[in-house]
Structures are given as structure tokens and as C-alpha cells.
Amino acid sequence: MPPPPLLEIDNLCKSFGKLNALQGVSFSLQRGERLAFLGPNGAGKTTLIRSLSGRCKPDRGSIRLMGMRIDRHPSHSQIGLVPQDIALYPDLTTRQNLETFGRFHGLRRRELRHRVDWALRWTGLADRANFKVAGFSGGMKRRVNLACGVLHQPSLLLLDEPTVGVDPQSRHKIFEMLDELASDGTAILLATHHLDEAQQRSDRIVIMDHGKVIADGNIESLIRGTVGPQRMVRLRVDRPLTQALVGRTLGKAGQQHVVTRIDQVSTQLPQLIQTVRQHGYDVQDVQVHAPSLHDVFLHLTGTELRDS
């Protein structure tokens, strides 16, 4: 039997006047699972995160964390929240910030010292422990901000855009830190506008739109259930296509690109190139596009995922 979910959200509803922000949202999250949470602006993501963190009371439905109804009795000791906006004291050092937030979480004395020392090692900032964070790069501040949210070792971590404005190296380091938390059993709910992060760095993806969950699964199952696993192939040829090749549904007359879909790259791509050459064209470039989360998102919502 599979273990019981760490987090269970059942038929969650929340309205603000005539706006139905959440309309029967249901999903669960296991210990150590990394869940990416996506949706267009206005989909209900912020309302859900606020409900999970105890900052917003749902109208109907339930939220259970380790079997306890936290929609009625918020359990902040088991939840870590890292908001999109960096919440640090710029005139304090790294260690002082960690100590301050550790006390906010109820840590004292020996436990606080132990957790602060752990956080400095975990973030890779032990050599900057006594430097004021005001002079840190965006990526360094994000790491400290993340550490401040998990000093109390929460079972569930809520993240809202943890890599906004950071360089690729810092993004990689942040996700290494998150992977370590997940391997130790922390469940992670990541709200992000970076579809590549969601696809590559999560075990499961939940997509919301208009206050409802419209997709839930890993990337392979989402692709199979929407756009399908076929590869898009684009060949650039040496001159505009004529009607003879267009008649094989491989492009449009006058264009210099053959565009089609194939199931097996190893066998069908050579056949396609051979067909094009048999019609007297020279293939100058080949592009093969595998279906991605971007394609799934467009298929389900009809819009690009933007952060503004």
C-alpha cells in the first residue's frame, strides 16, 4: 500500500465577491515529492498558496497536513513559506538574519546555533556569515531567503518564484539545495513561471486555470494526454517549395521549409530527408522538436505563461 499523502487538498473553494478564485481544487502531495504549480495570471495560484499558509481562509473544502485540518487550525510549525519578494534585513549579516528568522520560528539556544550553522553550509555561504546581505548578489540573497524559510525543518515547503532575477549558476545551486531537502523528506510545492524549471526539476506538475485544476501528472503523462509524443521536424531546403512536394503535405508552396510530424526519429527522419532529396532539394538544416511542457501549457490554456 502506498503511504498516506503528506498534504491533501479536497474540493477547495474561495470567492472574493463575484470572483471565484478557487473552484473545487483537489490534489495531494507525498513526502519528498517536488510538485510544480503552474497557471496563467488569475488562475488561482496565489489564493491557493495563501490558503495553504494560513493567510486566507477557504469558503469550502479542506486542507489536511499529516492528517490534520490546517484550514481550521493552521500549523505553521510544519510549513515553510518563501515568498517571491526577498524578505531579509539588509543591514544585518547573513548569520544575524538567520538567527532572527530562526527565533521567529521558535528556535532557541543550542538548536538555533545548530540550524544556523547548517544553513550556512547548505547555502554555501559560510564564508559570508559575517557580511551584510545588502551587498550580496540577487542569487546569494535568494539562497539566504530560502534558508530563513526552512530553519525550523518544515514538512511542507511553499515556494513562490524562488529563482526570479538570478543567474544560471545561482538557479542551479538553488535547485541543488531543494533536491537535498526533498531527499530528506520535505514536500515541495513550487509556483513558477519558468516552464523549463517545472519540467526538469519536478516529479509532478499541476496546472490551474480559472480556479480549477485542469491537469495533474508527470511530464510524460501530460504530453501523452494532450499534444501527443510525436516530434515536430523542420527541414530548411535550398529553394522555395513547388507544388509537387507540397502535395505530399510537407509544407506550403513558396516557403523554404518542410514541416511535418514523425513518430520514430531513427527511421522516419532519414526517409523524410531522402524523399525531399528525391524531389531535387538540398537539405541545409534539420531541427527536431520534442513536445515539451510549453506545448502542453499552450494546448490546455491557449496562452503563454507570463509573470506580468
C-alpha positions, 0 to 999 in steps of 0.5 A: 500500500502506498503511504498516506499523502503528506498534504491533501487538498479536497474540493477547495473553494474561495470567492472574493465577491463575484470572483471565484478564485478557487473552484473545487481544487483537489490534489495531494502531495507525498513526502519528498515529492517536488510538485510544480504549480503552474497557471496563467495570471488569475488562475488561482495560484496565489489564493491557493498558496495563501490558503495553504499558509494560513493567510486566507481562509477557504469558503469550502473544502479542506486542507489536511497536513499529516492528517490534520485540518490546517484550514481550521487550525493552521500549523505553521510549525510544519510549513515553510513559506518563501515568498517571491519578494526577498524578505531579509534585513539588509543591514544585518549579516547573513548569520544575524538574519538567520538567527532572527528568522530562526527565533521567529520560528521558535528556535532557541539556544543550542538548536538555533546555533545548530540550524544556523550553522547548517544553513550556512553550509547548505547555502554555501555561504559560510564564508559570508556569515559575517557580511551584510546581505545588502551587498550580496548578489540577487542569487546569494540573497535568494539562497539566504531567503530560502534558508530563513524559510526552512530553519525550523525543518518544515514538512511542507515547503511553499515556494513562490518564484524562488529563482526570479532575477538570478543567474544560471549558476545561482538557479542551479545551486538553488535547485541543488539545495531543494533536491537535498531537502526533498531527499530528506523528506520535505514536500515541495510545492513550487509556483513558477513561471519558468516552464523549463524549471517545472519540467526538469526539476519536478516529479509532478506538475499541476496546472490551474486555470480559472480556479480549477485544476485542469491537469495533474501528472508527470511530464510524460503523462501530460504530453501523452494526454494532450499534444501527443509524443510525436516530434515536430521536424523542420527541414530548411531546403535550398529553394522555395517549395513547388507544388509537387512536394507540397502535395505530399503535405510537407509544407506550403508552396513558396516557403523554404521549409518542410514541416511535418510530424514523425513518430520514430526519429531513427527511421522516419527522419532519414526517409523524410530527408531522402524523399525531399532529396528525391524531389531535387532539394538540398537539405541545409538544416534539420531541427527536431522538436520534442513536445515539451511542457510549453506545448502542453501549457499552450494546448490546455490554456491557449496562452503563454505563461507570463509573470506580468 
